[in-house]
C-alpha cells in the first residue's frame, strides 16, 4: 500500500481493502453515475426497468437544433429515478455537476463521458466505464475497477500574469517526464496548486485529459471548500500526500514561475507544442474561447482587461462559449456579455463546440481554448492569448497588446 498516494488512500477507504497494488481489481460502490446525452445514446440498449441502485444524473447538452430527449427516454429516466437537466438549464456535464454540488472531495463518480473527468480538480475520483458496465452498475450498485499507478506532480511557485492552466498543461506535456502509461493517476498538489484559481485548475486538467490522461486528481484546499460551501451538504473526505515523506511512487516538481504562454498546433497530423512566440504574428481569422475549457466566468471576464473595448478587426470572427447557462446568465447580469457583443464577439451555447470541431473552417486559421479545436486543425492557447489574437488578428503576446493599448491611451490624452 502506497500511503503517500492520494488515489490509493481514497480507493482503500472506498473498497475497504487493507492492501492495494497497481493493476489490482477491486469492487467499489460509487457515489454517483453522471451521464450526458451521448452517454444515454450508448446506454439505451442496456437500460432496463427498475430504480437505479446509484444516484444518477443526466445532463442534456445537445445542440439546440438537435432537440430534446424523446418522451420515451424521459419516461424511462423518470421511472429509474434519474435526475435530469434539460437543454437551457445546464451546460457541459462537468460544469453542471460542479455547480450542483455533486462533485465532493473523496467521492467516486462513474461516467463514460470524458468531459466529467475534470472534476478531479475538486478532489473527486472520476472513472470511465463502458456502457454495459454502467448498465450493470445501475442495477447492482457496484462496479469493478482497476487500481491505477500513481504519479505525483508537485507544483511550486506561481504563474505569471499571462499564464494559466492551459499553459501549465502544455508545459507538462512537452517538457515534464510524464508517464508513458496514460492510465496512470496524475496527482497534483503543492503550493503552486494552492496559488492557482479553481477555473485555472479545471483548465489544467481539461487539457491533460483531452490529450490522453484519464485519471487526474488534485489535492483539496480552502478554495475547493469555499466553492462547495453553498452547493453541497455531503460529507467530504480529504486525502493528502504525506507531509515531509518522500513519495513511494514516481513524482516530479515543477516551478510555475518558469512557465510562459504556450501554444499547440498540428503538423503532419501530429500535435506539436511550443512557446507562443514560435508562431509570433501568424495571422488568425477565427477565435473560439470556451465551450469546454476556459469557459467559466473568470476566464471570460479576464478578457476585458486586454480588449481595450475596441471593435474586432473586420477580418476576425470571435466566439465566446460560456460553459453553462449559469455562467451565461452571470455574464448577462453583469453587463459583460453586452460589452463583448458590442465590440463584435458572438456568444453561443457550449454545445456548438462539437459542431465547430466536426465541421472546421479549413480556409481560415483558427485558435481556441479547447483541444477539440486543436484536433480539428486549429491551434490551442490560453484564454488571454486567444483574446489578444482576436483583437490583433494574429498571434500576439498579451503583454505586447497591453503595451499597445497603453500607448494609444497616452496618445489620446
N, C-alpha and C positions, 0 to 999 in steps of 0.2 A: 504494500500500500504506500503510495507516494503522498505523504502528509502535507507536502508543500504545494500540491496541486489543488486549485480551486474546484476544477471539474471532478476530481476524484473524491474530494470531501462531499460535494453535492450528491454525486451518484451513490456514494457509500451510504449516506443517510436515506436516500430515496429507495434503495434496494435492500437496506438493512443487512448488507454484507459486511463481514469483518475484514475481508481482504479483496482488493481489486487488482486486476492486471490488464495491461493493454491487450486488445482483441478479445477479452473475455465477454461472453454473452450473459447479460443479466436481464431480469424482468422488473419493470417498474410500472407504477400506476401514475400516469401523467395528471397534471392539474387541469390542463385544457387541451382541447383539439381546436385549432383555428384554421379555417378553410377560406379560400377565395372562390369566386365564381368559376375559375379554371379548375380548382380542386373538385367542385361539385360536378363539373362536366365529366371528370375522370372517375368520380366515385359513384355516379348514378347507377351504374350497372352492378355495384356491390352492395348498395344500401338496401336494407330490408326494413320491415315494420318493427316497431319496438323502441322504447325510450333509449337514448344514448346513455351509456354507462359512464361517460366522462363529459363534464361540461363542454359544450361545443358552440363555437361562434362561426358564423359565415358572413363575410364581407363581400358585397357585390360591387366590384369595380369595373363592370362592363363599360365600354364606350356608350355614350348616350344613345347613339343610333342603333346599338345592338339590342337595346331594350332590357326589360327586367327578366327575372326568372319566370318560368312557366307557372301557372296556377297549380299544376300537379306537383312540381318541385316544392313550391311554397307549402302546400298542404302536407307533403311528406316531412319537410323540415319541422313544421309546427307539431306534427304528431310525435316527432322524436325529441322534442324539447330544445331544438336548436335556436339560439339567439341570432336573429337575422338583421343585418344592416343593409338597407336598400340603397339604390343609386340616389345621390343627392344628400344622403345623411352620413356618408362615410368618406372614403378616400382609399389610399393604398392600405392593404391589410395591416401592415406593421404600424402605420400611423393610428389607425382606429384602435388596434389592440393596446397601444401605449396610452392614447388619450382616454380610453375607457377603463384603464387600470387593471387590465388582465395580466400584463407582464410584471410580475413581482419577483424580487430577488429570491433565488432558491427554487422557483417554480420550474417544472419540466413541462414543455409545450411541444406538441406533435403537429406537424403540418406536412404537406407536400408542395408548398409554395415557398420558393427561396426568399421571397420578399420578407417573410416573417423572421428569418434568421438574424436580422439586425437587432432584434430585441435582446440579444446578448449584451447590448450596451446598458441595459437596465438590470443586469445580473440574473436574467432568466436563461435557462438552458433550453434552446430550441433545436429540435432534431427533425430531420427529414425522414419521411417514411413513404413506402409505396402505397397506392390506393387500396390494394387488397389487405394490407396490414392495418391501415387505418380503419377499414370497414370492420375487421376482426376486433380491433381495439374498441370501437364504438359499441360492440356487442359485449365484450368481456371486461373492459375496463383496465386491461393490462396489455403491455407490449414488450417484446424482446428487443433490446438494443445492444450495440457493441461498444465497449469501453474504448474511447479514443486514446491516443498517445498525447500527453500534454506537451505544450511548448510555450515557455514564458517569454513575454515581451515587456520589459520594464522601460517605461518612458521617463526620461529625465528632462529638466528644464522646461521652457515654454516656447511656443511657436512665436514667430514674428508677426507683425501687423497684417501681412498679406498672405499668410499661410494658414491652412486649416486641415480638417480631417482627410479630405481628398488628397492633398499634397503628402500627408504623412503616409497614407496607404500606398501611394505610388512610390514613395521613397523606400518603404519597407520591401515592396515587391521587387524593386530594381537593385537596391544596394544592401539590404539585410540578408542574412543567411537563413531565410525561412525554410521550413522543412519541405522536401520534395513531395512527401505524402500529404496531399491536400485534405485528407480526412483527419489530420492531427487537430487537436483542440488548441487554438491560439488563446492564451490567457494574457490579458493586457492589464497592467497595473502600474503604480509608481506616481511620483509627484507630478510628472508631466501629464498623466491622465487626469489627475485632480484639477490641474490648471485648465484643462480642455472643457469647453462648454458641452452640454448634452447634445445639442444639434451637431456639433463637430464630431462627437463620438459616434453618432449614428452615421455620419458621412464616412468616417474612417472604416467602420465595419461594413457599410454597404459596398464600398469598392473592393475590400478584401474578399467579401463573399462573392460578388459578381465576377471576380477574376479568379475564382477557384476554391477558396477556403470555406468549408461548410460549417465548421464549429468555431465560433469566436465568443469569448466570454470576458466581460470587463469586471474589474473589482468595483464594488458598490461603495459610494461615499455620500456625503451630505447633499450633493446636488441631485442624486437619484432620489433620495428620500424626500427632498423638498418637492420634486416633481410629482411623486406618488401620494403626497400627504392628503390631498383632497380628491384623489382619484380611486384609491383602493383602501379597503379595511382589512384585507388579507394579511396574515402574519408573514413577515419577510424572514428569510434565513440568510445569514451573512457568511461568506466564505472568503478568507484572505490568505495570501501566501504567508507562510510562517516568517514573522519579522526576524531579521538577523540570522536566518538559517539559509544556507546555500541550497538552492533547488536541487532536488534529486533527479530532475528531468532537464533536458536541454533548454537553455534560455539565452536571451540576448539583451543588451542595454542600448537604448537609442536616445541621443541628445536631440530634443526637438529644436533647439536653437540653431542647429546646423542645417535645418531643412529650409529650402527656398521654394517658391512657387514651381510646381511641376506640371508636366503635360504628358499625355499619352496619345498615340496615333497608331494607325495600321499601315504597315509597309510590307508589300509582298504577302499579304494575308496574315501577317504576324503582328502582334501588339508590341509596339516599341514605347519605351518610357525614357524621358529625359527632362531637362530643365525647360521652363517656359521660354527661355531665351534661345533654345535650339530652333524654334520656329518664329523667331522675332520678326514682326511686321508681315507675317504671312497673311494675305487677305482672308477675311471671314465674312460670309454673307448671311449665314443662318446661325442663330444663337438660341439654345434651349436651356433654361435654368429651372431645375425642379423635376417633378414627375415622380422620381423615387429617391433621389439624392439631392441634398441642398434644397429641400422642399418645405422646410419649416419656417415659421415666422421670422426668427432672427436671421436666417440665411438670406431671405428676400429683403427684409428691412435694411440689412447692411449695404445693399447695393446703392441705396440713396446717397451714401457718403461719397461715391465716386461718379455718379451720373451727372452731377452738377445741374440737374433739372434741365439739361439741354435736350433738344429733339434728336432722335436717332438719325444717323446718316441715311439718305434716301435709298441706298442700295442694300441696307441691312434689314433683315427680318428677325425680330427678337421676341421670344415667347417665354412667359413665366407660368409654371405649372405647380400651384400650391398642392401639397401632398394630401390635404384633406379639406372637407367642407368647412371645418372649424378654422383652419388656417386662412382659407379664402375669406370667410366672414370677418376675421380679425383684420385682414388687410383692407377690406371694405370699410369697416367701422373706424379704423384709424386714418382713413383717407389716403393710405399708401397706394392702394390699387388705382385710385383716380390719378395720382401723380404719374404712375408708370404708363397708364393708358394715354394720358395727355401728351407724353413725350414720344409715344409710338410703340410701346410694348403691347403685346396681346396676352391676356390671361385666359387660360383654358384648364379644364379638369385634368387630373393626373393620368386618367385612363387614356388620354390622347397620346401619351408617350409610346404606347405599343404601336399605334398607327404610324407615328413619325419614324419609329425604328424599323418597322416592317416595310415601309414604303419611303426610303430615304430619297432626298433630292440630290442625285448624283452629279448634277450640273453645277452645284454651288458648294462651297466649303462650309461644313457645319462644325460647331463647337458646342459642347454641352457638359452638364454636370453628371450625366448618367452614363454608366458603362454601356447601356443599350445604344446610345448614340455612337459611342466609340466602335462597338462591334458592327454597327451598320455602315461604317465607313467614315464617320466623323472623328473629332478629337475630343479628349476628355480633360477638363481642368476644373479648378475650384470656382465657386460662385463669383467671387470678386474678380477673378481673371476673366470669367465669361462676361460680366458686366462691363469690364474695361474694353473687351473686344467689341461688344455691342456698340459702345459709344465712339469707337475709333474706326471700326470696320477692319481691324487687323489685330493680330496677336500683340498685345501691349501689356507691359508690366503695370499693375495698378499704381505703383509709385510714380511712374512716368506720367500717367494720366492725372494724378493728383497734382503734380508739378505744373502740368499744362493748365489745369483749371485755376490754380493759384495765380499763375502768370496772367491769365486772361482777366481775372478779377482785379488784379493790380492795374492792368491797363485801363479797365473801365473806370477805376477810381481816379 
